[in-house]
């Protein structure tokens, strides 16, 4: 892990979500979320209701992140499929 990531609280789980279709993915651990953010912005520019968040890996395990969003009624899918739609 690079020093910048450590200073900023990372690494993180990246969680992009399609709010209209209630689908999400979990990426990472990430040291840089720029690529994920750019993909979400592209979807937003296309008129899609997409958001993303980052969660410190020290705060939750990948399994906990998945369980949380599944309890909220979201379906876990591969990020390739999430950004393809």
Helices and strands as residue ranges (DSSP letters): H 3-7, E 12-18, E 23-24, E 27-30, H 34-45, E 50-56, H 62-71, E 75-76, H 79-84
